[in-house]
């Protein structure tokens, strides 16, 4: 899993981002003809954080294949070690009037860049001549397709590396206790109480609640439960942590904590406790699967299930980034940048990316290309099917930092015994202020 998901807003006039060429391709006849008849070779740049492991090698292979098909387009990757560094570099490059052609971006980053007119909408590329057909557009998971839009109704992003939450669990322990895998939050609470020992040496779940500097898995888990109870992080333009659904969510966490079933920690405590055989569950992103396997080390049978549901459904959290097109690029670079985004999101490429990295395919038809893979990696199919329930964060500038105040509230309520309504109201007020009071 990538660390450093957030970076505080910075003055956009201090650091220039050195850029070099990077490119992409679409398989449409229009795209191929456009590049084939280009007056000169086109070089585009891609600011990204896929800088290590299989993410690095898989992206390099996709670039190689793209350039092989389109020899007039050169793709130069600009890897950064974390999303926090990536955002800082992209912001600085925009301020220096020297941005890359395309770059990874979370929803709130895209909203910030769009407000600054630093990126261009993709609507003309997607819906125009040489864009996607109606059938191709419907092939994207609806939740992922919706995620590409900002509040003005235009498409500003295109999907790339996506994941969602799943429930890892110690199947050996549940079998020993004759307990079924919980499918609802009500059942999860009952099972959590049952697996927690009277001496509290074993428990159900550990989370890192996060804070405004660094949101963590506990932050997003709280949001998932909130949504499954019918709540919203932002409602009618205002932070809504302290809504009735927010109060109910915090009460749910408080009950688990008071029963000894939930513990707080830091630095991926859910993974550590599950691997040590102390906790039974770890609720986190599907991208953490190989890390959980390593932590468990074959000591017991670890299985994966879909996230529990509440009265309003599953409430899953969509994670991962999209790609944006920066405004300073030349027309030829913009066209090539769009073509590369389209290339990455096509069924064959998104299936390859998913199999190599553990992220999820963004197109429904990619699942048919992954039949053999799903047989040996059933957890990926569970996560892919859960995409239909996953919702991203609202595309509001600064929201990633604002949601960190949820973590403050969780810590204050559970470990400092602050009244729930007081803690949530304070967190909502601080989050709203972090958004500029808008």
LUMVEX-715865 format. One line per 3 residues: number of its first residue (from 1); their letters; for each residue x, y, z of C-alpha. Coordinates in nm, 4 decimals, padded with zeros to 6 digits. Example, Ala and Ser with C-alpha at 12.3 -4.5 7.8 and 13.67 -1.06 7.14 Angstrom:
BEGIN
1	AS	01.2300,-00.4500,00.7800 | 01.3670,-00.1060,00.7140
END
This chain:
BEGIN
1	XXX	00.0000,00.0000,00.0000 | 00.1169,00.3500,-00.0739 | 00.1939,00.5733,00.2193
4	XXX	00.1671,00.9494,00.2295 | -00.1758,00.9788,00.0719 | -00.2133,01.3427,00.1633
7	XXX	-00.0084,01.6563,00.1384 | -00.1056,01.9904,00.2824 | -00.1707,02.2649,00.0263
10	XXX	00.1493,02.4527,-00.0574 | 00.2424,02.7773,-00.2256 | 00.2485,02.6869,-00.5941
13	XXX	00.5434,02.9039,-00.6871 | 00.8492,02.7411,-00.5395 | 00.9465,02.4166,-00.7067
16	XXX	00.9662,02.3407,-01.0776 | 00.8946,01.9873,-01.1875 | 01.1434,01.8603,-01.4417
19	XXX	00.9481,01.6943,-01.7192 | 01.0439,01.4572,-01.9957 | 00.8428,01.2675,-02.2556
22	XXX	00.5719,01.0082,-02.1891 | 00.2987,00.8895,-02.4175 | -00.0074,00.6767,-02.4716
25	XXX	-00.2243,00.5140,-02.7313 | -00.5837,00.4354,-02.8045 | -00.6772,00.1441,-03.0247
28	XXX	-00.9383,00.3374,-03.2206 | -00.8763,00.3978,-03.5878 | -00.9049,00.7718,-03.5297
31	XXX	-00.6331,00.7713,-03.2666 | -00.3962,00.5590,-03.4722 | -00.4469,00.7760,-03.7807
34	XXX	-00.3905,01.0935,-03.5802 | -00.0495,00.9793,-03.4591 | 00.0473,00.8191,-03.7877
37	XXX	00.0010,01.1468,-03.9742 | 00.1544,01.3717,-03.7057 | 00.3941,01.6228,-03.8572
40	XXX	00.6543,01.5358,-03.5934 | 00.7010,01.2859,-03.3122 | 00.5015,01.3598,-02.9973
43	XXX	00.6471,01.3399,-02.6478 | 00.4259,01.3378,-02.3393 | 00.5018,01.3088,-01.9681
46	XXX	00.3216,01.1166,-01.6944 | 00.3619,01.2192,-01.3294 | 00.2857,00.9041,-01.1291
49	XXX	00.3479,00.7234,-00.8005 | 00.3740,00.3679,-00.9322 | 00.7427,00.3724,-00.8473
52	XXX	00.8188,00.0315,-00.7002 | 00.7519,-00.3415,-00.7198 | 00.5085,-00.4847,-00.9697
55	XXX	00.3444,-00.1449,-01.0160 | 00.6684,-00.0100,-01.1637 | 00.7376,-00.3068,-01.3884
58	XXX	00.3768,-00.3410,-01.5083 | 00.3509,00.0259,-01.5998 | 00.6834,00.0099,-01.7824
61	XXX	00.5557,-00.2878,-01.9840 | 00.2363,-00.1049,-02.0759 | 00.4364,00.1946,-02.1909
64	XXX	00.6585,-00.0338,-02.3993 | 00.3562,-00.1905,-02.5657 | 00.2006,00.1478,-02.6289
67	XXX	00.5130,00.2887,-02.7894 | 00.5492,-00.0249,-03.0001 | 00.2044,00.0318,-03.1454
70	XXX	00.2609,00.4063,-03.1843 | 00.6254,00.4756,-03.2698 | 00.5648,00.8493,-03.3126
73	XXX	00.4652,00.8829,-02.9465 | 00.7253,00.8781,-02.6687 | 00.6167,00.8168,-02.3116
76	XXX	00.8403,00.9345,-02.0280 | 00.7396,00.8293,-01.6779 | 00.8009,01.0667,-01.3883
79	XXX	00.7766,00.8424,-01.0807 | 00.7451,00.9758,-00.7264 | 00.7790,00.7696,-00.4053
82	XXX	00.4361,00.8529,-00.2613 | 00.1112,01.0301,-00.3380 | 00.1996,01.3085,-00.0976
85	XXX	00.5203,01.3830,-00.2883 | 00.3366,01.3473,-00.6187 | 00.0799,01.6111,-00.5230
88	XXX	00.3511,01.8504,-00.4054 | 00.5404,01.8082,-00.7335 | 00.2287,01.8517,-00.9463
91	XXX	00.1277,02.1655,-00.7556 | 00.4776,02.3077,-00.7875 | 00.4924,02.2272,-01.1579
94	XXX	00.1631,02.4074,-01.2174 | 00.2927,02.7122,-01.0291 | 00.6130,02.7061,-01.2324
97	XXX	00.4108,02.6939,-01.5572 | 00.5829,02.3664,-01.6420 | 00.3382,02.0838,-01.5658
100	XXX	00.3548,01.7327,-01.7065 | 00.1206,01.6291,-01.9858 | -00.0829,01.3978,-01.7637
103	XXX	-00.0706,01.2941,-01.4003 | -00.2358,01.0771,-01.1396 | -00.4811,01.2669,-00.9205
106	XXX	-00.7342,01.2046,-00.6484 | -01.0769,01.3608,-00.6851 | -01.0048,01.6600,-00.4611
109	XXX	-00.6746,01.7238,-00.6398 | -00.8600,01.7356,-00.9712 | -01.1134,01.9789,-00.8251
112	XXX	-00.8307,02.2031,-00.7071 | -00.6549,02.1886,-01.0452 | -00.9798,02.2527,-01.2316
115	XXX	-01.0510,02.5622,-01.0198 | -00.7039,02.6898,-01.1064 | -00.7631,02.6118,-01.4775
118	XXX	-00.4517,02.3936,-01.4614 | -00.6239,02.0940,-01.6263 | -00.8727,02.0626,-01.9111
121	XXX	-01.2009,01.8694,-01.9196 | -01.1932,01.5371,-02.1011 | -01.5527,01.5598,-02.2189
124	XXX	-01.4565,01.6628,-02.5763 | -01.2146,01.3708,-02.6033 | -01.4420,01.1074,-02.4513
127	XXX	-01.7652,01.2066,-02.6258 | -01.6231,01.3612,-02.9429 | -01.5077,01.2088,-03.2697
130	XXX	-01.2653,00.9270,-03.1960 | -01.3882,00.9003,-02.8380 | -01.5813,00.6203,-02.6733
133	XXX	-01.8978,00.4632,-02.8052 | -02.2065,00.4342,-02.5863 | -02.1327,00.0633,-02.5404
136	XXX	-01.7758,00.1346,-02.4358 | -01.8895,00.3943,-02.1830 | -02.1382,00.1500,-02.0313
139	XXX	-01.8603,-00.1073,-01.9981 | -01.7055,00.0911,-01.7110 | -01.8349,00.0137,-01.3636
142	XXX	-02.0998,00.2828,-01.3007 | -01.9359,00.3941,-00.9760 | -01.6024,00.4382,-01.1515
145	XXX	-01.7570,00.6247,-01.4434 | -01.9380,00.8630,-01.2110 | -01.6127,00.9240,-01.0250
148	XXX	-01.4607,01.0975,-01.3289 | -01.6932,01.3985,-01.3070 | -01.6787,01.7202,-01.1085
151	XXX	-01.9775,01.9205,-00.9915 | -01.9975,02.1198,-01.3165 | -02.1151,01.8064,-01.5003
154	XXX	-01.8009,01.7708,-01.7084 | -01.5620,01.4774,-01.7110 | -01.2206,01.5918,-01.5842
157	XXX	-01.0561,01.2563,-01.5054 | -01.0104,00.9096,-01.6500 | -00.9747,00.5957,-01.4336
160	XXX	-00.6455,00.4234,-01.3683 | -00.5536,00.2384,-01.0465 | -00.8640,00.1566,-00.8465
163	XXX	-00.9285,-00.0509,-00.5368 | -01.1907,-00.0893,-00.2661 | -01.2279,-00.2372,00.0812
166	XXX	-01.2661,-00.6057,00.1643 | -01.2841,-00.8029,00.4879 | -00.9859,-01.0254,00.5676
169	XXX	-01.0544,-01.2813,00.8375 | -00.9092,-01.5773,01.0247 | -01.1280,-01.8549,00.8856
172	XXX	-00.9614,-02.1118,01.1095 | -01.0666,-01.9234,01.4218 | -01.4249,-01.8701,01.3050
175	XXX	-01.4565,-02.2404,01.2232 | -01.3238,-02.3378,01.5668 | -01.5867,-02.1154,01.7298
178	XXX	-01.8634,-02.2309,01.4912 | -01.9215,-01.8735,01.3734 | -02.0418,-01.7722,01.0283
181	XXX	-01.8677,-01.5030,00.8269 | -02.0622,-01.1814,00.9022 | -02.2451,-01.0220,00.6105
184	XXX	-02.4020,-00.7303,00.7985 | -02.2706,-00.4840,01.0566 | -02.5174,-00.6277,01.3068
187	XXX	-02.3709,-00.9748,01.2558 | -02.0181,-00.8318,01.2616 | -02.0806,-00.6830,01.6067
190	XXX	-02.2122,-01.0170,01.7384 | -01.9204,-01.2144,01.5952 | -01.6727,-00.9536,01.7215
193	XXX	-01.8059,-00.9907,02.0746 | -01.7920,-01.3698,02.0486 | -01.4280,-01.3837,01.9346
196	XXX	-01.3056,-01.1428,02.2010 | -01.1633,-01.3350,02.4943 | -01.2743,-01.2561,02.8486
199	XXX	-00.9163,-01.1637,02.9373 | -00.9076,-00.9420,02.6243 | -00.5897,-01.1076,02.5031
202	XXX	-00.7630,-01.1655,02.1669 | -01.0044,-00.9354,01.9932 | -01.1900,-00.8723,01.6677
205	XXX	-01.0295,-00.5758,01.4923 | -00.7513,-00.3173,01.5154 | -00.7613,00.0140,01.3298
208	XXX	-00.5514,00.3245,01.2826 | -00.8058,00.6077,01.3178 | -00.5817,00.8539,01.1358
211	XXX	-00.5674,01.2314,01.1786 | -00.5733,01.5486,00.9641 | -00.2092,01.4948,00.8684
214	XXX	-00.2588,01.1371,00.7510 | -00.5921,00.9647,00.6998 | -00.5672,00.5899,00.7587
217	XXX	-00.7676,00.2709,00.7182 | -00.9742,00.3516,01.0284 | -01.0725,00.6866,00.8762
220	XXX	-01.2088,00.5189,00.5654 | -01.3679,00.2360,00.7618 | -01.5624,00.4914,00.9647
223	XXX	-01.6774,00.6489,00.6370 | -01.7844,00.3078,00.5029 | -01.9950,00.2339,00.8104
226	XXX	-02.1399,00.5854,00.7971 | -02.2504,00.5334,00.4378 | -02.3961,00.1917,00.5134
229	XXX	-02.6054,00.3586,00.7850 | -02.7329,00.6120,00.5297 | -02.5026,00.9005,00.6203
232	XXX	-02.2803,01.1282,00.4137 | -01.9417,01.2852,00.4730 | -02.0621,01.6027,00.3018
235	XXX	-02.4291,01.6873,00.2647 | -02.5704,01.9988,00.0981 | -02.2224,02.1459,00.0845
238	XXX	-02.1530,02.1034,00.4552 | -01.9441,01.8485,00.6454 | -02.1936,01.6110,00.8071
241	XXX	-01.9909,01.4028,01.0516 | -02.2349,01.4942,01.3314 | -02.5546,01.3856,01.1557
244	XXX	-02.7785,01.1223,01.3187 | -02.6057,00.8603,01.1011 | -02.2685,00.9925,01.2182
247	XXX	-02.3729,00.9608,01.5812 | -02.4957,00.6052,01.5181 | -02.1674,00.5179,01.3476
250	XXX	-01.9628,00.6444,01.6394 | -02.1880,00.4580,01.8837 | -02.1193,00.1400,01.6859
253	XXX	-01.7423,00.1930,01.7164 | -01.7766,00.2836,02.0837 | -01.9654,-00.0379,02.1636
256	XXX	-01.7000,-00.2513,01.9950 | -01.4273,-00.0629,02.1815 | -01.5952,-00.0891,02.5207
259	XXX	-01.6399,-00.4631,02.4720 | -01.2688,-00.4998,02.4012 | -01.3381,-00.6105,02.0442
262	XXX	-01.1857,-00.3010,01.8823 | -00.8390,-00.1625,01.9495 | -00.6612,00.1481,01.8215
265	XXX	-00.3072,00.1522,01.6885 | -00.0858,00.2941,01.4170 | 00.1180,00.1806,01.1177
268	XXX	-00.1260,-00.0809,00.9828 | -00.2284,-00.2318,01.3190 | -00.5058,-00.4399,01.1597
271	XXX	-00.2539,-00.6208,00.9434 | -00.0155,-00.6725,01.2355 | -00.2805,-00.8019,01.4781
274	XXX	-00.4373,-01.0331,01.2201 | -00.0986,-01.1711,01.1205 | -00.0075,-01.2348,01.4838
277	XXX	-00.3298,-01.4280,01.5369 | -00.4492,-01.1812,01.7997 | -00.7374,-01.0313,01.6023
280	XXX	-00.9776,-01.2110,01.3703 | -01.0507,-00.9364,01.1161 | -00.8731,-00.6714,00.9132
283	XXX	-01.0965,-00.4402,00.7098 | -00.8843,-00.2619,00.4547 | -00.8133,-00.2169,00.0865
286	XXX	-00.7778,-00.5162,-00.1437 | -00.4363,-00.3766,-00.2392 | -00.3093,-00.4889,00.1037
289	XXX	-00.3680,-00.8573,00.0258 | -00.0017,-00.9558,-00.0344 | 00.1025,-00.7724,00.2824
292	XXX	-00.1601,-00.9578,00.4855 | -00.0513,-01.2904,00.3366 | 00.3044,-01.2125,00.4371
295	XXX	00.1955,-01.1116,00.7879 | -00.0074,-01.4318,00.8350 | 00.2752,-01.6450,00.7009
298	XXX	00.0576,-01.9558,00.6650 | -00.0123,-01.9794,01.0374 | -00.3842,-02.0143,00.9686
301	XXX	-00.6378,-02.0053,00.6865 | -00.6900,-01.6401,00.5938 | -00.9917,-01.5732,00.3742
304	XXX	-01.1470,-01.2662,00.2136 | -01.5133,-01.1623,00.2044 | -01.7092,-00.8604,00.0891
307	XXX	-01.7562,-00.5771,00.3348 | -02.0577,-00.6071,00.5678 | -02.3732,-00.4170,00.4774
310	XXX	-02.5979,-00.1857,00.6757 | -02.9524,-00.0544,00.6246 | -02.8340,00.1551,00.3281
313	XXX	-02.6206,-00.1157,00.1684 | -02.2521,-00.1980,00.1664 | -02.1120,00.1560,00.1818
316	XXX	-01.7788,00.0494,00.0365 | -01.4965,00.2987,-00.0138 | -01.3420,00.3429,-00.3568
319	XXX	-00.9732,00.4181,-00.3441 | -00.6993,00.4810,-00.5948 | -00.6446,00.7593,-00.8456
322	XXX	-00.7537,00.8812,-01.1852 | -00.5537,01.0592,-01.4555 | -00.5893,01.4271,-01.5496
325	XXX	-00.4742,01.6209,-01.8552 | -00.2799,01.9399,-01.7835 | -00.3698,02.2545,-01.9729
328	XXX	-00.0189,02.3714,-02.0691 | 00.0338,02.0781,-02.3073 | 00.0267,02.1327,-02.6811
331	XXX	-00.2754,02.0113,-02.8796 | -00.0729,01.7151,-03.0080 | 00.0388,01.6254,-02.6552
334	XXX	-00.3154,01.6526,-02.5244 | -00.4417,01.4189,-02.7952 | -00.1632,01.1710,-02.7230
337	XXX	-00.2268,01.2018,-02.3495 | -00.5939,01.1190,-02.3986 | -00.5001,00.8269,-02.6199
340	XXX	-00.2732,00.6879,-02.3510 | -00.5431,00.7184,-02.0831 | -00.7809,00.5344,-02.3120
343	XXX	-00.5192,00.2691,-02.3802 | -00.4652,00.2009,-02.0094 | -00.8390,00.1689,-01.9458
346	XXX	-00.9147,-00.0719,-02.2295 | -01.0171,-00.4248,-02.1206 | -00.6913,-00.5999,-02.2105
349	XXX	-00.4700,-00.3405,-02.0462 | -00.6783,-00.2910,-01.7311 | -00.6966,-00.6703,-01.6877
352	XXX	-00.3182,-00.6972,-01.7225 | -00.2680,-00.4119,-01.4753 | -00.5019,-00.5769,-01.2249
355	XXX	-00.3335,-00.9166,-01.2496 | 00.0133,-00.7701,-01.2111 | -00.0503,-00.5192,-00.9332
358	XXX	-00.3549,-00.6259,-00.7320 | -00.5570,-00.3213,-00.8320 | -00.8985,-00.3800,-00.9885
361	XXX	-01.0082,-00.3744,-01.3544 | -01.2075,-00.0610,-01.4319 | -01.4069,-00.2227,-01.7134
364	XXX	-01.6702,-00.4930,-01.6594 | -01.5676,-00.6838,-01.9722 | -01.2150,-00.7235,-01.8321
367	XXX	-01.3512,-00.9817,-01.5886 | -01.4003,-01.2280,-01.8747 | -01.0296,-01.1943,-01.9553
370	XXX	-00.9382,-01.2756,-01.5956 | -01.1278,-01.6041,-01.5510 | -00.8156,-01.8126,-01.4924
373	XXX	-00.6697,-01.5453,-01.2645 | -00.9846,-01.5252,-01.0539 | -00.9715,-01.9022,-00.9986
376	XXX	-00.6344,-01.8676,-00.8274 | -00.7068,-01.5224,-00.6822 | -01.0738,-01.5403,-00.5724
379	XXX	-01.0335,-01.2392,-00.3446 | -00.9832,-01.0233,-00.6534 | -01.3188,-01.1287,-00.7950
382	XXX	-01.4869,-01.0448,-00.4637 | -01.3275,-00.7000,-00.4685 | -01.4065,-00.6440,-00.8370
385	XXX	-01.7739,-00.7263,-00.7812 | -01.7803,-00.4885,-00.4840 | -01.6891,-00.1973,-00.7112
388	XXX	-02.0584,-00.1624,-00.7945 | -02.1152,-00.0564,-00.4324 | -01.7992,00.1506,-00.3855
391	XXX	-01.8207,00.5275,-00.3792 | -01.5288,00.7700,-00.4004 | -01.4721,01.0754,-00.1889
394	XXX	-01.6590,01.3866,-00.2907 | -01.4482,01.5938,-00.5369 | -01.3976,01.8915,-00.3066
397	XXX	-01.0553,02.0618,-00.2875 | -00.8844,01.9741,00.0399 | -01.1287,01.7009,00.1397
400	XXX	-00.8570,01.4401,00.2011 | -00.7151,01.6578,00.4747 | -01.0597,01.7477,00.6093
403	XXX	-01.1702,01.3866,00.6557 | -00.8712,01.3318,00.8816 | -01.0659,01.5061,01.1562
406	XXX	-01.2806,01.1927,01.1731 | -00.9740,01.0236,01.3190 | -00.9458,01.2890,01.5878
409	XXX	-01.3086,01.2321,01.6836 | -01.2677,00.8531,01.6970 | -00.9644,00.8841,01.9239
412	XXX	-01.1331,01.1383,02.1519 | -01.4534,00.9362,02.1910 | -01.2940,00.5951,02.2389
415	XXX	-00.9813,00.6654,02.4397 | -01.0547,01.0047,02.5990 | -01.4268,00.9504,02.6714
418	XXX	-01.5352,01.2728,02.4977 | -01.9145,01.2776,02.4391 | -01.9951,01.1601,02.0874
421	XXX	-02.1967,01.4619,01.9734 | -01.9341,01.7019,02.1091 | -01.6455,01.5252,01.9371
424	XXX	-01.8276,01.4954,01.6044 | -01.9466,01.8568,01.6070 | -01.5952,01.9789,01.6754
427	XXX	-01.4511,01.7543,01.4030 | -01.7129,01.8741,01.1538 | -01.6381,02.2363,01.2373
430	XXX	-01.2632,02.1847,01.1973 | -01.3118,01.9980,00.8714 | -01.5350,02.2722,00.7366
433	XXX	-01.2722,02.5297,00.8280 | -01.0067,02.3195,00.6515 | -01.2222,02.3445,00.3398
436	XXX	-01.2083,02.7195,00.3654 | -01.5439,02.7436,00.5358 | -01.7104,02.6862,00.1998
END
